[in-house]
């Protein structure tokens, strides 16, 4: 649930080619979702890190964050401490 100071977040999830069909009907590798919180994006990335190649996050329409390194670290560490 968003509060008055919660940034507007749009996340673009890039799925691995062999896993994309599990996340959308037409098998697109890139899926964009809006109206998310940073916490929701992190939770999704932890849960599905083995299916993702990258996540690009647009925060408040201006700040872009790529989570490639975060996904690599999460998959290598088994998500402990992330």
Secondary structure, 3 states (H helix, E strand, C coil): CCCCCCCCEEEEEEECCCCHHHCCCCCCCEEEEEEECHHHHHHHHHHCHHHEEEEEEEECCCEEEECHHHHHHHHHHCCCCC
